Amino acid sequence: MRQRAPRNWLFSGSDSGGERAAAIFTLTESAKLNWLDPEDYLRKVLACVADHPIKRVHELLPWNLEGGKRCGGSTLFLAPVS
């Protein structure tokens, strides 16, 4: 059974807050669909996204991380969700 977000998440305070929440939820669900641990994925990607070239940001998407990618000296090899 899937957990649902609490109703208070519907009230993000502003339109831009809602857009940011939607982006995080989308990345989380995409990580799950690619058999990645969403918390681990977000932690590692957010740690290296500032130093990653903007023209290669697509490399950090969940479906592009197979086999591990180098990011700022560390490998983004993520353990699959069991």
OpenMM code with the backbone's topology and positions (N, CA, C; nanometers):
from openmm import Vec3, app, unit

residues = "MET ARG GLN ARG ALA PRO ARG ASN TRP LEU PHE SER GLY SER ASP SER GLY GLY GLU ARG ALA ALA ALA ILE PHE THR LEU THR GLU SER ALA LYS LEU ASN TRP LEU ASP PRO GLU ASP TYR LEU ARG LYS VAL LEU ALA CYS VAL ALA ASP HIS PRO ILE LYS ARG VAL HIS GLU LEU LEU PRO TRP ASN LEU GLU GLY GLY LYS ARG CYS GLY GLY SER THR LEU PHE LEU ALA PRO VAL SER".split()
positions = [
    Vec3(0.0837, -0.1180, 0.0000),
    Vec3(0.0000, 0.0000, 0.0000),
    Vec3(0.0883, 0.1244, 0.0000),
    Vec3(0.0596, 0.2171, -0.0856),
    Vec3(0.1389, 0.3389, -0.0981),
    Vec3(0.0957, 0.4407, 0.0072),
    Vec3(0.1935, 0.5116, 0.0599),
    Vec3(0.1631, 0.6176, 0.1550),
    Vec3(0.1235, 0.7417, 0.0784),
    Vec3(0.0342, 0.8153, 0.1348),
    Vec3(-0.0076, 0.9397, 0.0720),
    Vec3(0.0471, 1.0571, 0.1521),
    Vec3(0.0723, 1.1663, 0.0829),
    Vec3(0.1225, 1.2866, 0.1492),
    Vec3(0.0139, 1.3430, 0.2401),
    Vec3(0.0539, 1.3980, 0.3534),
    Vec3(-0.0455, 1.4629, 0.4389),
    Vec3(-0.1141, 1.5768, 0.3645),
    Vec3(-0.2353, 1.6047, 0.4006),
    Vec3(-0.3119, 1.7100, 0.3328),
    Vec3(-0.2454, 1.8475, 0.3417),
    Vec3(-0.1682, 1.8722, 0.4474),
    Vec3(-0.1082, 2.0052, 0.4599),
    Vec3(0.0002, 2.0308, 0.3555),
    Vec3(0.0455, 1.9280, 0.2818),
    Vec3(0.1405, 1.9493, 0.1742),
    Vec3(0.0749, 2.0221, 0.0571),
    Vec3(-0.0548, 2.0230, 0.0531),
    Vec3(-0.1246, 2.0922, -0.0542),
    Vec3(-0.1087, 2.2435, -0.0430),
    Vec3(-0.0729, 2.2896, 0.0750),
    Vec3(-0.0602, 2.4327, 0.0989),
    Vec3(0.0866, 2.4669, 0.1159),
    Vec3(0.1517, 2.4958, 0.0066),
    Vec3(0.2957, 2.5194, 0.0063),
    Vec3(0.3324, 2.6630, 0.0393),
    Vec3(0.2367, 2.7493, 0.0543),
    Vec3(0.2655, 2.8871, 0.0899),
    Vec3(0.2689, 2.9801, -0.0300),
    Vec3(0.3075, 2.9291, -0.1453),
    Vec3(0.3128, 3.0112, -0.2661),
    Vec3(0.3184, 2.9194, -0.3873),
    Vec3(0.3005, 2.9783, -0.5033),
    Vec3(0.3096, 2.8991, -0.6264),
    Vec3(0.4499, 2.8428, -0.6455),
    Vec3(0.5524, 2.9238, -0.6172),
    Vec3(0.6896, 2.8760, -0.6362),
    Vec3(0.7229, 2.7653, -0.5359),
    Vec3(0.6670, 2.7724, -0.4151),
    Vec3(0.6874, 2.6653, -0.3183),
    Vec3(0.6250, 2.5351, -0.3661),
    Vec3(0.5076, 2.5453, -0.4267),
    Vec3(0.4424, 2.4275, -0.4822),
    Vec3(0.5212, 2.3676, -0.5973),
    Vec3(0.5802, 2.4529, -0.6804),
    Vec3(0.6612, 2.4044, -0.7927),
    Vec3(0.7865, 2.3333, -0.7420),
    Vec3(0.8485, 2.3882, -0.6373),
    Vec3(0.9671, 2.3234, -0.5801),
    Vec3(0.9308, 2.1882, -0.5195),
    Vec3(0.8200, 2.1834, -0.4481),
    Vec3(0.7759, 2.0571, -0.3887),
    Vec3(0.7477, 1.9544, -0.4984),
    Vec3(0.6845, 1.9974, -0.6064),
    Vec3(0.6546, 1.9062, -0.7173),
    Vec3(0.7831, 1.8526, -0.7799),
    Vec3(0.8855, 1.9369, -0.7920),
    Vec3(1.0131, 1.8923, -0.8491),
    Vec3(1.0782, 1.7862, -0.7605),
    Vec3(1.0776, 1.8068, -0.6302),
    Vec3(1.1360, 1.7091, -0.5380),
    Vec3(1.0564, 1.5785, -0.5405),
    Vec3(0.9229, 1.5881, -0.5410),
    Vec3(0.8400, 1.4676, -0.5471),
    Vec3(0.8648, 1.3914, -0.6763),
    Vec3(0.8831, 1.4626, -0.7862),
    Vec3(0.9083, 1.3984, -0.9158),
    Vec3(1.0419, 1.3253, -0.9144),
    Vec3(1.1462, 1.3895, -0.8611),
    Vec3(1.2764, 1.3237, -0.8522),
    Vec3(1.2707, 1.2009, -0.7615),
    Vec3(1.1977, 1.2124, -0.6510),
    Vec3(1.1840, 1.1000, -0.5577),
    Vec3(1.1155, 0.9813, -0.6246),
    Vec3(1.0052, 1.0068, -0.6924),
    Vec3(0.9326, 0.8987, -0.7582),
    Vec3(1.0122, 0.8415, -0.8757),
    Vec3(1.0862, 0.9256, -0.9473),
    Vec3(1.1700, 0.8765, -1.0571),
    Vec3(1.2799, 0.7852, -1.0039),
    Vec3(1.3374, 0.8208, -0.8898),
    Vec3(1.4399, 0.7355, -0.8289),
    Vec3(1.3805, 0.6000, -0.7922),
    Vec3(1.2600, 0.6007, -0.7353),
    Vec3(1.1943, 0.4746, -0.6996),
    Vec3(1.1675, 0.3897, -0.8229),
    Vec3(1.1226, 0.4523, -0.9309),
    Vec3(1.0939, 0.3779, -1.0538),
    Vec3(1.2200, 0.3173, -1.1152),
    Vec3(1.3356, 0.3757, -1.0838),
    Vec3(1.4628, 0.3238, -1.1338),
    Vec3(1.5347, 0.2394, -1.0292),
    Vec3(1.4612, 0.1916, -0.9298),
    Vec3(1.5104, 0.1016, -0.8259),
    Vec3(1.6251, 0.1608, -0.7456),
    Vec3(1.6184, 0.2913, -0.7185),
    Vec3(1.7179, 0.3580, -0.6361),
    Vec3(1.6551, 0.3991, -0.5037),
    Vec3(1.7375, 0.4088, -0.4014),
    Vec3(1.6917, 0.4600, -0.2736),
    Vec3(1.6770, 0.6114, -0.2883),
    Vec3(1.5549, 0.6662, -0.2780),
    Vec3(1.5344, 0.8084, -0.3042),
    Vec3(1.6131, 0.9002, -0.2116),
    Vec3(1.6236, 0.8643, -0.0843),
    Vec3(1.6977, 0.9490, 0.0097),
    Vec3(1.8456, 0.9533, -0.0261),
    Vec3(1.9028, 0.8376, -0.0570),
    Vec3(2.0432, 0.8299, -0.0958),
    Vec3(2.0672, 0.9049, -0.2263),
    Vec3(1.9774, 0.8866, -0.3223),
    Vec3(1.9884, 0.9563, -0.4511),
    Vec3(1.9894, 1.1080, -0.4320),
    Vec3(1.8913, 1.1599, -0.3594),
    Vec3(1.8836, 1.3054, -0.3401),
    Vec3(2.0037, 1.3576, -0.2630),
    Vec3(2.0478, 1.2847, -0.1607),
    Vec3(2.1627, 1.3287, -0.0820),
    Vec3(2.2869, 1.3419, -0.1699),
    Vec3(2.3137, 1.2403, -0.2513),
    Vec3(2.4351, 1.2414, -0.3336),
    Vec3(2.4263, 1.3430, -0.4476),
    Vec3(2.3114, 1.3533, -0.5101),
    Vec3(2.2977, 1.4473, -0.6219),
    Vec3(2.3027, 1.5919, -0.5723),
    Vec3(2.2343, 1.6210, -0.4621),
    Vec3(2.2363, 1.7577, -0.4097),
    Vec3(2.3752, 1.7974, -0.3603),
    Vec3(2.4548, 1.6994, -0.3182),
    Vec3(2.5900, 1.7294, -0.2728),
    Vec3(2.6824, 1.7702, -0.3872),
    Vec3(2.6539, 1.7243, -0.5092),
    Vec3(2.7471, 1.7528, -0.6186),
    Vec3(2.6881, 1.8375, -0.7306),
    Vec3(2.5616, 1.8723, -0.7238),
    Vec3(2.4991, 1.9438, -0.8352),
    Vec3(2.5587, 2.0841, -0.8539),
    Vec3(2.6052, 2.1468, -0.7482),
    Vec3(2.6605, 2.2827, -0.7600),
    Vec3(2.7881, 2.2861, -0.8438),
    Vec3(2.8669, 2.1788, -0.8382),
    Vec3(2.9925, 2.1743, -0.9128),
    Vec3(2.9800, 2.1056, -1.0481),
    Vec3(2.8609, 2.0566, -1.0789),
    Vec3(2.8403, 1.9829, -1.2039),
    Vec3(2.8104, 2.0818, -1.3172),
    Vec3(2.8706, 2.0626, -1.4343),
    Vec3(2.8444, 2.1539, -1.5467),
    Vec3(2.6965, 2.1545, -1.5864),
    Vec3(2.6402, 2.2715, -1.6077),
    Vec3(2.4981, 2.2858, -1.6377),
    Vec3(2.4600, 2.2139, -1.7669),
    Vec3(2.5513, 2.2086, -1.8619),
    Vec3(2.5208, 2.1425, -1.9889),
    Vec3(2.5181, 1.9906, -1.9764),
    Vec3(2.5632, 1.9385, -1.8600),
    Vec3(2.5641, 1.7937, -1.8394),
    Vec3(2.4780, 1.7527, -1.7199),
    Vec3(2.3850, 1.8382, -1.6802),
    Vec3(2.3013, 1.8084, -1.5645),
    Vec3(2.2126, 1.6859, -1.5888),
    Vec3(2.1855, 1.6547, -1.7144),
    Vec3(2.1057, 1.5358, -1.7464),
    Vec3(2.1737, 1.4074, -1.6980),
    Vec3(2.3042, 1.4111, -1.6780),
    Vec3(2.3764, 1.2937, -1.6299),
    Vec3(2.3356, 1.2558, -1.4875),
    Vec3(2.2767, 1.3494, -1.4138),
    Vec3(2.2404, 1.3253, -1.2744),
    Vec3(2.0991, 1.2703, -1.2576),
    Vec3(2.0265, 1.2558, -1.3672),
    Vec3(1.8910, 1.2015, -1.3586),
    Vec3(1.8971, 1.0528, -1.3230),
    Vec3(1.7963, 1.0026, -1.2524),
    Vec3(1.8025, 0.8646, -1.2020),
    Vec3(1.8293, 0.7588, -1.3081),
    Vec3(1.7728, 0.7742, -1.4258),
    Vec3(1.7902, 0.6704, -1.5286),
    Vec3(1.9258, 0.6778, -1.5972),
    Vec3(2.0063, 0.7779, -1.5676),
    Vec3(2.1404, 0.7891, -1.6266),
    Vec3(2.2512, 0.7493, -1.5296),
    Vec3(2.2184, 0.6925, -1.4145),
    Vec3(2.3193, 0.6625, -1.3135),
    Vec3(2.3628, 0.5174, -1.3109),
    Vec3(2.3277, 0.4386, -1.4088),
    Vec3(2.3667, 0.2987, -1.4094),
    Vec3(2.5185, 0.2849, -1.4124),
    Vec3(2.5697, 0.1976, -1.3282),
    Vec3(2.7133, 0.1732, -1.3251),
    Vec3(2.7904, 0.2774, -1.2480),
    Vec3(2.7255, 0.3784, -1.1978),
    Vec3(2.7932, 0.4828, -1.1208),
    Vec3(2.8485, 0.5913, -1.2104),
    Vec3(2.8409, 0.7116, -1.1678),
    Vec3(2.8963, 0.8262, -1.2397),
    Vec3(2.9889, 0.9014, -1.1456),
    Vec3(3.0895, 0.9618, -1.2010),
    Vec3(3.1812, 1.0429, -1.1215),
    Vec3(3.1207, 1.1810, -1.1032),
    Vec3(3.1271, 1.2296, -0.9819),
    Vec3(3.0723, 1.3625, -0.9530),
    Vec3(3.1556, 1.4263, -0.8435),
    Vec3(3.2381, 1.5202, -0.8791),
    Vec3(3.3174, 1.5908, -0.7794),
    Vec3(3.4073, 1.5004, -0.6971),
    Vec3(3.4642, 1.3969, -0.7568),
    Vec3(3.5560, 1.3100, -0.6862),
    Vec3(3.4914, 1.1886, -0.6219),
    Vec3(3.3593, 1.1838, -0.6120),
    Vec3(3.2939, 1.0673, -0.5545),
    Vec3(3.2084, 0.9994, -0.6604),
    Vec3(3.1911, 0.8706, -0.6452),
    Vec3(3.1112, 0.7953, -0.7406),
    Vec3(2.9672, 0.7922, -0.6949),
    Vec3(2.8770, 0.8211, -0.7868),
    Vec3(2.7346, 0.8173, -0.7570),
    Vec3(2.6803, 0.6774, -0.7827),
    Vec3(2.7314, 0.5807, -0.7114),
    Vec3(2.6794, 0.4455, -0.7250),
    Vec3(2.5783, 0.4252, -0.6139),
    Vec3(2.4557, 0.4008, -0.6500),
    Vec3(2.3474, 0.3957, -0.5527),
    Vec3(2.2996, 0.2525, -0.5344),
    Vec3(2.2722, 0.2181, -0.4091),
    Vec3(2.2207, 0.0852, -0.3786),
    Vec3(2.0749, 0.0762, -0.4195),
    Vec3(2.0348, -0.0314, -0.4859),
    Vec3(1.8953, -0.0480, -0.5236),
    Vec3(1.8054, -0.0646, -0.4004),
    Vec3(1.6830, -0.0242, -0.4148),
    Vec3(1.5845, -0.0423, -0.3088),
    Vec3(1.5469, -0.1888, -0.3044),
    Vec3(1.5464, -0.2466, -0.1855),
    Vec3(1.5105, -0.3895, -0.1755),
    Vec3(1.3651, -0.4089, -0.1407),
] * unit.nanometer
topology = app.Topology()
chain = topology.addChain("A")
for resn in residues:
    res = topology.addResidue(resn, chain)
    for name in ("N", "CA", "C"):
        topology.addAtom(name, app.Element.getBySymbol(name[0]), res)
